Amino acid sequence: MYPHQQPITPGIDYRMIADYEPQDYERCIRCRENDIVFVEKPFRFQLCGTEQRPEGWLYGTNKQTTDTGYIPAEYVEYVREIQPPPPVGLPALIENPGDESDSDIPPDIPPRILSSASETGQRELPSPMYPDLELPLQEQVWYWGNVSRDEVRARLADAPDGTFLVRNARNNPGEYTLTLCKSGIIKLIRICHRNGMYGFSEPYGFSSVVSLVNNYRREPLTRYNPELDITLKYPAKPFQELPFKVHERLSDENVDELCRSLREADQMFVQTSNVYQNIYNDFQARQQEIQITKTAISAYEETIKMFNEQCSTLNGYLEQAAGTHDEPRLLENFRKMQTRLKAIVGQCENLRRRLNNDIIEQRQRDQDLNANKAEMFRLKKLRDDKIAYMKSQKISDDIINKHLQLDDEEDDVQDIYQLPDTLELRELYSQHCIMENWYFPRFGRKQAEQALEGTEDGTFLIRDKDNPNTPYACSLVANGTVHHCLIEKTVDGYGFAEPFNLHITLPDLVLHYANNSLIPHNEKLDTTLSVPLGCVLRR
């Protein structure tokens, strides 16, 4: 059967959702992602599950290769049911009626291929990319058990989006951590366990970690988090896709090449860090100047108010002294005061224009800070991945440190993994990393104001808005008053206004403004997003 030919018998078309490399080539067929497999009806095998969501094994023909054999049902998705056209003309003659060829009968369902350790009853880990529901968690290829963060980062360095693994949660025995690559960033998602059920958040709906993973191989994680529009596509296999064996001693040439690559990555990171620090220092200095200018404008406004009152008083005296000998003196004083008031008003206007220009320039600096920060995090990840890989290859800290631009005072080896304190936002603001602490989707404006009333400056929450362009609103306390800011969503990311819509996710936006003032967006918001409302409610 060739791709352009239509089946002449009824059946079902299934699409492969992942590559399948069989272990038993005699009974199974090799398929690639997006291949169409035709399964003839009536079925010549025992179908488990339903036609739309089959389980176990399917026996069919790959339309791309014309090969016929078994494939795991977990690798396919239902496409359509094929009904043959009605017969035209005379029926075809049947040769040797009643004599069925053995080739029309499918072989027995293929057994699992056992490893050399099969004599002990243990099975070899399956080669397919899709989860094998027959295997327990400990034998799944994507389950890594107890593994260090350095090893995980080394294995997932430069991995494609959708690469994932599951490992044991360090601080919560019986729970697990799903590690997933998304947009070049490693995402960590806790798999919770309660009353025999597993899930990311209540209500937990999976009886095992394997069934949870199998579900999110088919469906994106948007049900758990709207930002995670991705499926678990590529299991990360331990000790695979590394240029050298982990326990094999590297040659001197390989070590030199790794050191050279690390040195280049570190140099780029340090250069970008210096640029960021210069912009940051300039930003802070200009911010102080803006505050001084605002204070000066306030003083001018008070002076103008006082002069206006004095001019009004003199104008009253002039009306009373009309035609008397005091009129010329009062008129001269009135003119002098008017001249002085005009000069003060002019100076105040100049300060306002200067302030507006400074704010525009400051917004550009803030944009430059965001751009450099993103680049710096990318380079830091690149450098840290190289360090983690070198450590996994048993290269000593002394050799690693030799190729890093460390200050002489930094004796602690761990310092080589850290950004300056001002940049380690996730460590500085750990409470902000938990969306439940500040995300109250069902709150309205009035309910947000009631919840925030009486809290300290910087207390905030984010709530849903029924608008695709501004899907969220941030309610926060500044100067003792509750304010509301719309959060825009553009192709570049989230933000309060262009050109600052640069944050990929809501947590990224929250972390940024936990460390940076909102003044560039609104002069009245002289605060940061420092206190999530959920933390206040739990006190």
C-alpha positions as CSV (number, residue, x, y, z in Angstrom):
1,M,0.0,0.0,0.0
2,Y,1.6,3.3,-1.1
3,P,0.9,6.7,0.4
4,H,-1.3,7.8,-2.6
5,Q,-3.4,4.6,-2.5
6,Q,-6.7,4.5,-0.5
7,P,-7.4,1.3,1.6
8,I,-10.0,-0.9,-0.1
9,T,-11.1,-2.3,3.3
10,P,-12.6,-0.5,6.3
11,G,-10.2,0.5,9.0
12,I,-8.8,3.4,11.1
13,D,-5.9,5.8,10.4
14,Y,-3.7,6.6,13.4
15,R,-0.9,9.2,13.4
16,M,2.4,8.5,15.2
17,I,3.1,11.1,17.9
18,A,6.7,10.1,18.4
19,D,9.4,8.0,16.8
20,Y,9.2,4.3,17.6
21,E,12.3,2.0,17.3
22,P,11.2,-1.6,17.8
23,Q,13.2,-4.1,19.9
24,D,11.6,-7.0,18.0
25,Y,12.0,-6.4,14.2
26,E,10.3,-9.7,13.4
27,R,6.9,-8.7,14.7
28,C,7.1,-4.9,15.2
29,I,7.6,-2.1,12.6
30,R,9.7,1.0,12.8
31,C,7.8,4.3,12.6
32,R,8.6,8.0,12.6
33,E,6.7,10.9,14.1
34,N,3.7,11.9,12.0
35,D,3.7,8.7,10.0
36,I,0.1,7.4,9.3
37,V,-0.6,3.8,10.3
38,F,-3.7,2.0,8.9
39,V,-5.3,-0.6,11.1
40,E,-7.7,-2.8,9.2
41,K,-11.2,-3.7,10.5
42,P,-12.4,-6.0,11.7
43,F,-9.4,-6.2,14.0
44,R,-7.2,-9.3,13.7
45,F,-5.9,-8.8,17.3
46,Q,-7.4,-8.2,20.7
47,L,-8.0,-4.4,21.0
48,C,-7.6,-2.9,24.4
49,G,-9.2,0.4,25.3
50,T,-11.3,2.2,22.7
51,E,-10.7,2.9,19.0
52,Q,-10.2,6.6,19.8
53,R,-7.9,5.9,22.8
54,P,-6.4,2.4,22.3
55,E,-4.1,0.7,24.7
56,G,-1.6,-2.1,24.5
57,W,-0.6,-3.0,20.9
58,L,-2.0,-2.2,17.5
59,Y,-1.4,-4.3,14.3
60,G,-1.3,-2.2,11.2
61,T,0.4,-0.9,8.1
62,N,2.7,2.1,7.9
63,K,1.4,4.0,4.8
64,Q,4.8,5.7,4.4
65,T,6.9,2.5,4.4
66,T,4.2,-0.1,3.6
67,D,5.6,-2.2,6.5
68,T,3.1,-4.2,8.5
69,G,3.4,-5.2,12.1
70,Y,2.8,-4.2,15.7
71,I,3.3,-0.8,17.3
72,P,2.6,0.4,20.9
73,A,-0.8,2.0,21.1
74,E,0.6,4.7,23.4
75,Y,2.5,6.1,20.4
76,V,-0.5,7.0,18.3
77,E,-3.4,9.4,18.1
78,Y,-6.7,8.7,16.4
79,V,-7.1,10.5,13.0
80,R,-10.2,9.1,11.3
81,E,-12.2,6.0,10.4
82,I,-11.9,4.8,6.8
83,Q,-15.0,3.5,5.0
84,P,-14.4,2.0,1.5
85,P,-16.5,3.3,-1.4
86,P,-19.5,1.2,-2.6
87,P,-18.6,-1.5,-5.1
88,V,-18.8,-0.6,-8.8
89,G,-19.4,-3.2,-11.6
90,L,-18.9,-6.9,-11.1
91,P,-17.4,-8.3,-7.9
92,A,-13.8,-9.4,-8.0
93,L,-13.2,-13.1,-8.3
94,I,-11.8,-14.9,-5.3
95,E,-9.1,-17.4,-6.0
96,N,-9.0,-20.5,-3.8
97,P,-12.1,-19.7,-1.7
98,G,-11.9,-20.8,1.8
99,D,-8.1,-21.0,1.7
100,E,-6.8,-18.3,4.0
101,S,-3.1,-17.5,3.7
102,D,-1.0,-17.7,6.8
103,S,0.4,-14.3,6.0
104,D,-3.0,-12.7,6.7
105,I,-2.9,-13.8,10.3
106,P,-0.8,-11.5,12.5
107,P,1.8,-13.0,14.7
108,D,1.4,-13.2,18.5
109,I,1.7,-9.9,20.3
110,P,5.4,-9.4,20.7
111,P,6.9,-10.1,24.1
112,R,9.2,-7.7,25.9
113,I,12.9,-8.2,24.9
114,L,14.8,-9.0,28.0
115,S,18.3,-8.0,28.8
116,S,21.2,-10.2,29.7
117,A,20.0,-9.9,33.2
118,S,16.7,-11.5,32.3
119,E,17.7,-14.7,34.1
120,T,17.2,-12.7,37.3
121,G,13.8,-11.6,36.2
122,Q,14.7,-8.0,35.5
123,R,13.8,-6.3,32.2
124,E,15.9,-4.0,30.2
125,L,14.8,-0.3,30.0
126,P,12.7,0.2,26.8
127,S,14.2,2.1,23.9
128,P,10.9,3.8,22.8
129,M,10.6,7.5,23.5
130,Y,7.1,7.0,24.8
131,P,6.4,5.8,28.4
132,D,5.9,2.1,28.8
133,L,2.9,1.8,31.1
134,E,3.8,-1.8,31.9
135,L,7.0,-0.8,33.6
136,P,7.1,0.6,37.2
137,L,8.4,4.1,37.8
138,Q,11.9,2.9,38.8
139,E,12.4,1.3,35.3
140,Q,11.1,4.2,33.2
141,V,13.9,5.7,31.1
142,W,13.0,9.3,32.1
143,Y,13.1,8.5,35.9
144,W,16.5,9.5,37.4
145,G,15.8,8.9,41.1
146,N,18.2,10.7,43.4
147,V,20.4,12.9,41.2
148,S,22.3,16.2,41.8
149,R,21.3,19.5,40.3
150,D,24.7,19.8,38.6
151,E,24.2,16.5,36.8
152,V,20.7,17.4,35.6
153,R,21.9,20.8,34.3
154,A,24.7,19.1,32.5
155,R,22.4,16.6,30.8
156,L,19.8,19.2,29.8
157,A,22.3,21.8,28.5
158,D,21.1,22.9,25.1
159,A,18.4,20.3,25.0
160,P,15.4,21.0,22.8
161,D,12.2,22.3,24.2
162,G,10.0,19.5,25.6
163,T,13.0,17.5,27.0
164,F,12.1,16.2,30.4
165,L,13.0,14.0,33.3
166,V,11.6,13.1,36.7
167,R,13.7,12.9,39.9
168,N,13.1,12.5,43.6
169,A,12.2,15.7,45.5
170,R,15.0,16.3,48.0
171,N,13.0,17.9,50.8
172,N,9.7,16.0,50.4
173,P,10.1,12.2,50.6
174,G,7.5,10.4,48.4
175,E,7.2,13.4,46.1
176,Y,9.0,14.1,42.8
177,T,10.2,17.0,40.7
178,L,9.5,17.2,37.0
179,T,12.3,19.0,35.2
180,L,11.4,20.4,31.7
181,C,13.1,22.5,29.1
182,K,11.0,25.4,27.8
183,S,12.3,28.3,25.7
184,G,15.8,27.4,26.6
185,I,15.1,27.6,30.4
186,I,15.0,24.7,32.8
187,K,11.6,24.6,34.6
188,L,11.0,22.7,37.8
189,I,7.5,21.5,38.7
190,R,6.7,19.7,41.9
191,I,4.7,16.4,41.6
192,C,2.7,16.2,44.8
193,H,1.3,13.0,46.4
194,R,-1.7,12.7,48.7
195,N,-4.0,9.9,49.5
196,G,-2.5,7.6,46.8
197,M,-3.0,10.2,44.1
198,Y,-0.4,12.4,42.2
199,G,-0.6,15.8,40.5
200,F,0.8,19.3,40.2
201,S,-2.1,20.9,42.2
202,E,-5.3,19.8,43.8
203,P,-7.4,17.9,43.0
204,Y,-4.8,15.3,42.2
205,G,-6.1,13.1,39.4
206,F,-3.4,10.5,38.6
207,S,-2.9,7.1,40.3
208,S,0.8,7.1,39.5
209,V,3.6,9.3,38.3
210,V,3.8,7.2,35.1
211,S,0.1,7.9,34.2
212,L,0.7,11.6,34.9
213,V,3.7,11.7,32.5
214,N,1.7,9.7,30.0
215,N,-1.1,12.2,30.1
216,Y,1.2,15.2,29.6
217,R,2.9,13.5,26.7
218,R,-0.5,13.9,24.9
219,E,-1.8,17.1,26.4
220,P,0.1,20.4,27.0
221,L,0.7,21.6,30.6
222,T,-1.4,24.7,30.1
223,R,-4.0,23.2,32.4
224,Y,-1.5,23.4,35.2
225,N,0.1,26.7,34.1
226,P,-1.0,28.9,31.1
227,E,2.6,29.7,30.3
228,L,3.6,26.1,29.8
229,D,2.1,25.5,26.3
230,I,4.2,22.5,25.8
231,T,4.0,18.7,26.1
232,L,6.5,16.2,27.6
233,K,8.1,15.2,24.3
234,Y,11.7,14.0,24.7
235,P,12.6,11.9,27.7
236,A,16.2,12.8,28.9
237,K,18.1,9.5,29.2
238,P,20.8,9.3,31.9
239,F,24.4,9.2,30.6
240,Q,23.3,9.7,27.0
241,E,24.1,12.4,24.5
242,L,27.3,13.3,26.3
243,P,30.5,13.6,24.3
244,F,32.4,11.5,26.8
245,K,31.5,8.7,29.1
246,V,31.0,10.0,32.6
247,H,33.3,7.5,34.3
248,E,35.9,7.5,31.5
249,R,39.0,9.5,32.0
250,L,39.2,12.4,29.5
251,S,42.2,12.9,27.4
252,D,44.4,16.1,27.9
253,E,43.1,17.4,24.6
254,N,39.5,17.1,25.7
255,V,40.2,18.7,29.0
256,D,42.0,21.6,27.2
257,E,39.1,22.1,24.9
258,L,36.6,22.1,27.7
259,C,38.7,24.7,29.6
260,R,39.0,26.9,26.5
261,S,35.2,26.8,26.0
262,L,34.6,27.6,29.7
263,R,37.1,30.5,29.6
264,E,35.3,32.0,26.5
265,A,31.9,31.6,28.1
266,D,33.1,33.2,31.4
267,Q,34.7,36.2,29.5
268,M,31.4,36.9,27.7
269,F,29.5,36.7,31.0
270,V,31.9,39.0,32.8
271,Q,31.8,41.6,30.0
272,T,28.0,41.6,29.9
273,S,28.0,41.8,33.7
274,N,30.2,44.9,33.6
275,V,28.0,46.5,31.0
276,Y,25.0,45.7,33.2
277,Q,26.7,47.1,36.3
278,N,27.5,50.4,34.5
279,I,24.0,50.8,33.3
280,Y,22.7,49.9,36.7
281,N,24.9,52.4,38.5
282,D,23.9,55.1,36.0
283,F,20.2,54.2,36.5
284,Q,20.5,54.5,40.3
285,A,22.4,57.9,40.0
286,R,19.8,59.3,37.6
287,Q,17.0,58.0,39.8
288,Q,18.4,60.1,42.7
289,E,18.6,63.1,40.4
290,I,15.0,62.6,39.4
291,Q,14.0,62.5,43.1
292,I,16.0,65.8,43.7
293,T,14.3,67.4,40.7
294,K,10.9,66.3,42.0
295,T,11.7,67.8,45.4
296,A,12.8,71.1,43.8
297,I,9.6,71.3,41.7
298,S,7.5,70.8,44.9
299,A,9.5,73.7,46.5
300,Y,8.9,75.9,43.5
301,E,5.2,75.0,43.5
302,E,4.9,76.1,47.2
303,T,6.8,79.3,46.4
304,I,4.5,80.1,43.4
305,K,1.5,79.5,45.6
306,M,2.9,81.9,48.2
307,F,3.6,84.6,45.5
308,N,0.2,84.2,44.0
309,E,-1.4,84.8,47.5
310,Q,0.9,87.9,48.0
311,C,0.0,89.2,44.6
312,S,-3.7,88.8,45.4
313,T,-3.3,90.6,48.7
314,L,-1.4,93.5,47.0
315,N,-4.1,93.7,44.3
316,G,-6.6,94.2,47.1
317,Y,-4.5,97.0,48.7
318,L,-4.2,98.7,45.3
319,E,-8.0,98.8,44.9
320,Q,-8.3,100.4,48.3
321,A,-5.5,102.9,47.7
322,A,-6.7,104.0,44.3
323,G,-6.2,107.8,44.0
324,T,-4.1,108.1,47.2
325,H,-0.3,108.8,47.6
326,D,0.3,105.1,48.5
327,E,-0.9,103.9,45.1
328,P,2.4,104.4,43.1
329,R,4.4,102.6,45.8
330,L,2.0,99.7,46.0
331,L,1.8,99.5,42.2
332,E,5.7,99.3,42.0
333,N,5.8,96.5,44.5
334,F,3.0,94.7,42.7
335,R,5.0,94.9,39.4
336,K,8.2,93.6,41.0
337,M,6.3,90.7,42.6
338,Q,4.7,89.8,39.2
339,T,8.1,89.9,37.5
340,R,9.7,87.7,40.2
341,L,6.7,85.3,40.1
342,K,7.0,85.0,36.3
343,A,10.7,84.1,36.7
344,I,9.9,81.5,39.3
345,V,7.2,80.0,37.1
346,G,9.7,79.9,34.2
347,Q,12.3,78.1,36.3
348,C,9.7,75.6,37.5
349,E,8.6,74.9,33.9
350,N,12.2,74.3,32.9
351,L,12.5,71.8,35.8
352,R,9.3,70.0,34.6
353,R,10.7,69.7,31.0
354,R,14.0,68.4,32.4
355,L,12.1,65.9,34.6
356,N,10.1,64.7,31.7
357,N,13.2,64.2,29.6
358,D,15.0,62.4,32.5
359,I,12.1,60.1,32.9
360,I,12.1,59.2,29.2
361,E,15.8,58.5,29.3
362,Q,15.4,56.5,32.5
363,R,12.8,54.3,30.9
364,Q,15.3,53.7,28.1
365,R,17.9,52.7,30.7
366,D,15.4,50.4,32.3
367,Q,14.8,48.8,29.0
368,D,18.5,48.4,28.5
369,L,18.8,46.9,31.9
370,N,16.2,44.3,31.1
371,A,17.9,43.4,27.8
372,N,21.3,43.1,29.4
373,K,19.9,41.1,32.3
374,A,18.3,38.6,30.0
375,E,21.6,38.2,28.1
376,M,23.5,37.9,31.3
377,F,21.2,35.2,32.6
378,R,21.7,33.3,29.3
379,L,25.5,33.6,29.5
380,K,25.4,32.6,33.2
381,K,23.4,29.5,32.3
382,L,25.8,28.7,29.5
383,R,28.8,29.1,31.8
384,D,27.2,27.1,34.7
385,D,26.2,24.3,32.3
386,K,29.9,24.0,31.3
387,I,31.0,24.0,34.9
388,A,28.4,21.4,35.8
389,Y,29.5,19.2,32.9
390,M,33.2,19.5,33.8
391,K,32.5,18.6,37.4
392,S,30.5,15.6,36.2
393,Q,33.7,14.6,34.3
394,K,35.7,14.7,37.7
395,I,37.6,17.8,36.7
396,S,38.9,19.5,39.9
397,D,37.7,22.8,41.2
398,D,41.2,24.1,41.0
399,I,41.4,23.6,37.3
400,I,37.9,25.1,36.8
401,N,38.7,28.2,38.9
402,K,41.9,28.8,36.9
403,H,39.8,29.7,33.9
404,L,37.3,31.9,35.7
405,Q,37.7,35.6,36.4
406,L,37.3,35.4,40.2
407,D,38.2,38.1,42.7
408,D,41.2,37.2,44.9
409,E,39.0,37.5,47.9
410,E,36.6,34.8,46.7
411,D,38.0,31.6,48.3
412,D,34.7,29.8,48.5
413,V,34.3,27.5,45.4
414,Q,30.6,28.0,45.4
415,D,31.0,31.7,44.6
416,I,31.8,30.7,41.0
417,Y,28.2,29.7,40.5
418,Q,26.6,32.9,41.8
419,L,25.6,36.2,40.2
420,P,25.8,39.4,42.2
421,D,23.3,39.5,45.0
422,T,21.1,42.0,43.2
423,L,20.6,39.6,40.3
424,E,19.8,36.4,42.2
425,L,16.2,37.3,42.3
426,R,14.8,33.8,42.8
427,E,17.0,33.4,45.9
428,L,16.3,36.9,47.2
429,Y,12.6,36.7,46.7
430,S,11.7,33.0,47.2
431,Q,8.2,33.8,48.3
432,H,7.6,35.6,45.0
433,C,8.4,32.4,43.1
434,I,5.2,30.8,44.4
435,M,2.3,32.1,42.3
436,E,-0.3,31.2,45.0
437,N,1.3,33.9,47.2
438,W,0.2,36.7,44.9
439,Y,-2.1,35.3,42.2
440,F,-5.8,35.8,43.1
441,P,-7.5,35.2,39.8
442,R,-11.1,35.6,41.0
443,F,-10.6,38.8,42.9
444,G,-12.4,41.9,41.5
445,R,-11.3,45.5,42.1
446,K,-13.4,46.0,45.2
447,Q,-12.3,42.7,46.8
448,A,-8.7,43.5,46.1
449,E,-9.0,46.9,47.8
450,Q,-10.7,45.4,50.8
451,A,-7.9,42.7,51.1
452,L,-5.1,45.3,50.7
453,E,-6.6,47.9,53.0
454,G,-4.3,48.7,56.0
455,T,-1.4,46.7,54.7
456,E,2.1,48.1,54.3
457,D,3.5,49.8,51.2
458,G,4.6,47.2,48.6
459,T,1.9,44.7,49.4
460,F,0.4,43.5,46.1
461,L,-1.7,40.9,44.3
462,I,-2.4,40.0,40.6
463,R,-5.9,39.2,39.4
464,D,-7.5,38.3,36.1
465,K,-9.1,40.8,33.8
466,D,-11.5,39.8,31.0
467,N,-9.5,41.4,28.2
468,P,-7.1,39.6,25.8
469,N,-4.7,42.6,25.5
470,T,-4.7,43.3,29.3
471,P,-5.5,39.9,30.8
472,Y,-4.3,40.8,34.3
473,A,-4.3,43.7,36.8
474,C,-1.8,44.4,39.6
475,S,-3.3,45.8,42.8
476,L,-0.8,47.3,45.2
477,V,-0.3,49.6,48.1
478,A,1.9,52.8,47.6
479,N,2.0,55.8,49.9
480,G,-0.8,54.2,52.0
481,T,-3.2,54.0,49.0
482,V,-4.4,51.1,46.9
483,H,-3.5,51.5,43.2
484,H,-4.4,49.4,40.2
485,C,-2.2,48.8,37.1
486,L,-3.2,46.9,34.0
487,I,-0.7,44.3,32.8
488,E,-0.4,44.1,29.0
489,K,0.4,41.0,27.1
490,T,2.2,41.4,23.7
491,V,4.2,39.2,21.4
492,D,7.3,40.3,23.4
493,G,5.9,39.5,26.8
494,Y,4.2,40.9,29.8
495,G,4.6,44.5,31.2
496,F,2.8,47.6,32.4
497,A,3.4,49.5,29.2
498,E,5.5,49.6,26.0
499,P,8.4,49.4,25.7
500,F,8.6,47.4,28.9
501,N,6.6,44.4,27.9
502,L,9.6,42.2,28.0
503,H,8.8,39.6,30.7
504,I,8.2,36.1,29.4
505,T,5.9,35.1,32.3
506,L,4.0,36.7,35.1
507,P,6.5,35.4,37.7
508,D,9.3,37.0,35.7
509,L,7.5,40.3,35.9
510,V,6.8,40.0,39.6
511,L,10.5,39.1,40.3
512,H,11.7,42.1,38.3
513,Y,9.5,44.6,40.2
514,A,10.3,43.0,43.5
515,N,13.8,44.3,42.9
516,N,12.9,47.5,40.9
517,S,10.7,50.5,41.6
518,L,7.6,51.2,39.6
519,I,8.4,54.9,39.4
520,P,9.4,54.8,35.7
521,H,5.8,53.8,35.0
522,N,3.9,56.1,37.4
523,E,5.4,58.8,39.6
524,K,2.9,58.0,42.4
525,L,4.1,54.3,42.7
526,D,7.3,54.9,44.7
527,T,7.5,51.3,45.8
528,T,8.4,47.8,44.7
529,L,6.3,44.6,44.7
530,S,7.8,43.6,48.0
531,V,5.1,41.8,50.0
532,P,2.8,39.2,48.3
533,L,-0.7,39.4,49.8
534,G,-0.8,35.7,50.5
535,C,2.2,36.0,52.9
536,V,0.3,38.7,54.8
537,L,-2.9,36.6,55.1
538,R,-0.9,33.7,56.6
539,R,0.6,35.8,59.3
